[in-house]
Amino acid sequence: MQQRVLISWIGETDLRAATSLVPLDAPISSTLQAIRFDRIVLLCSYPRARSEPYIEWLTRTTNLPIECHHESLLSPVDFESIYQACDKHLGILKGANVDLSILLSPGTPAMQAIWILLGKTKYVAKLYQSSKEQGVQEANIPFEISAEYTPTATKLTTTQLTQLSNDDVVSDAAFDSIITQNPVMQRLKSQAYILAKREVPVLIQGETGTGKELFARAVHNASERSDKPFVAVNCGAFPTELVDSMLFGHKKGAFTGASSDQPGYFQQANGGTLFLDEFGELAPSVQVRLLRALQEGVVTPVGASKEVKVDVRIITATHRNLIQAVQDGHFREDLFYRVAVGVLTLPPLRNRQGDITLLADTLLADMATQDTALIGKKISSNAKNIILSQPWLGNIRELRSTILRASLWSDEDVITEEDIRQALFERPHDSTNLLDRDVSQGIDIQDIISDLVRHYIPKALSHCNDSKSKAAKLLGLKNYQTLTNWMDKYDVK
């Protein structure tokens, strides 16, 4: 059952209500008298000496659990710091199975504007207002809003700004297909361009659907090998008995069915780039044979008596934590360090602030070039808000297929909120997803543990204002050092 939660800034009139000799129509206390809530979350930019007596008074008068979080703002009208505070606390509440309400009335106009922006876009919330003349009522916002927060340039370091202003990176057509306005992704594009100009192996890490092959192709296309072959191989699809033949080729008659000489992937990519996707899926026996080919630059086709020299640049990609796999003894350390020279770690789509709606519009426009029925079709503001509220665990691949399905349901020029809702797949509850997986198909228990750790540690830290000691206590860990060890082990940022 969902908790009904009210969140609000504390205003001047609210504070005076605690000390006034006559009852005041203060927004917070008036709202709590008019509407029932299970929990109250208050944000305060006033000194504790003023807020603490008020919280004690409000608790006595309402008999409700009240949380008060003090936020240091640059000023009561600074949109940036107000946004950060509101977004942080709404983000904590979003994942807590709550029916969320926001009280607009207390605070400055800047605070009210941010509440409306977030309550109508990024978070699903009822908006209330309270006044002496009109009493308490749900606010009617008679227009649609869609907004995605993009970090401002003032938050970037000097190094980041220098990289983003690099003319070569910005103008290189090889990277035009990587659509982003997110500073982290811009920096990754800059780093990828640097790697493209150097003959070093590249390892690209990231969740499924984050664009690892897109980056690999961009690195190849921006390199001196751009006019040579780019061969993409899925290592997870190697049949064990055919690995040597697929990678290194075979001679006619080498085995039953070998009716002619066949070059392997290394020979096919000779002079160019061999992209080994799902690199973490390689069996240990294959890792040994691959290491020799990388170290010596030669391969021996199955059934051949002579080695064949190959000149191949290797780019690998994986969704697994390979350094953890090395530590656990599941992946060869010497092979890992052979390929992990230039390393790019792509963020999941949900962490690419400013990119989700940009990508949604771009993907729809790209579909329109293949299907004339989609020309001129747009995504409504409310539909974009639904898109922004999703975790996109399948990342860009999931976003693209969702928009494609929504475009099929839509018979108008605009894809609506309902079209997007119909196109989304309802995911099973986390406990079912984690505990009811089909073991017969094989599972990676380390990945499951990693998912849990990466999900809950940032939430606990955010809830405790980045206090590791308090977060460790919330998570049932012995002390902050134990928490730090878990963060290092599972690469929690």
Sequence and secondary structure as in RCSB ss.txt:
>XXXX:A:sequence
MQQRVLISWIGETDLRAATSLVPLDAPISSTLQAIRFDRIVLLCSYPRARSEPYIEWLTRTTNLPIECHHESLLS
PVDFESIYQACDKHLGILKGANVDLSILLSPGTPAMQAIWILLGKTKYVAKLYQSSKEQGVQEANIPFEISAEYT
PTATKLTTTQLTQLSNDDVVSDAAFDSIITQNPVMQRLKSQAYILAKREVPVLIQGETGTGKELFARAVHNASER
SDKPFVAVNCGAFPTELVDSMLFGHKKGAFTGASSDQPGYFQQANGGTLFLDEFGELAPSVQVRLLRALQEGVVT
PVGASKEVKVDVRIITATHRNLIQAVQDGHFREDLFYRVAVGVLTLPPLRNRQGDITLLADTLLADMATQDTALI
GKKISSNAKNIILSQPWLGNIRELRSTILRASLWSDEDVITEEDIRQALFERPHDSTNLLDRDVSQGIDIQDIIS
DLVRHYIPKALSHCNDSKSKAAKLLGLKNYQTLTNWMDKYDVK
>XXXX:A:secstr
  EEEEEEE  HHHHHHTT SS    HHHHHHHHS  SEEEEEE S HHHHHHHHHHHHHHH   EEEEE   S 
TT HHHHHHHHHHHHHHHHTS EEEEEE SSS HHHHHHHHHHHHTTS  EEEEEETTTEEEE    S       
  GGGS HHHHHHHT HHHHH GGGTTS    HHHHHHHHHHHHHHTS   EEEE  TTS HHHHHHHHHHTSTT
TTS EEEEEGGG  GGGHHHHHH B TTSSTT  S B  HHHHTTTSEEEEETGGG  HHHHHHHHHHHHHSEE 
 BT SS EE   EEEEEESS HHHHHHTTSS HHHHHHH SEEEE   GGG TTTHHHHHHHHHHHHHTT GGGT
T EE HHHHHHHHTS  TTHHHHHHHHHHHHHHH  SSEE HHHHHHHS     HHHHHHS  GGG   HHHHHH
HHHHHHHHHHHHHTTT HHHHHHHTT SSHHHHHHHHHHTT  
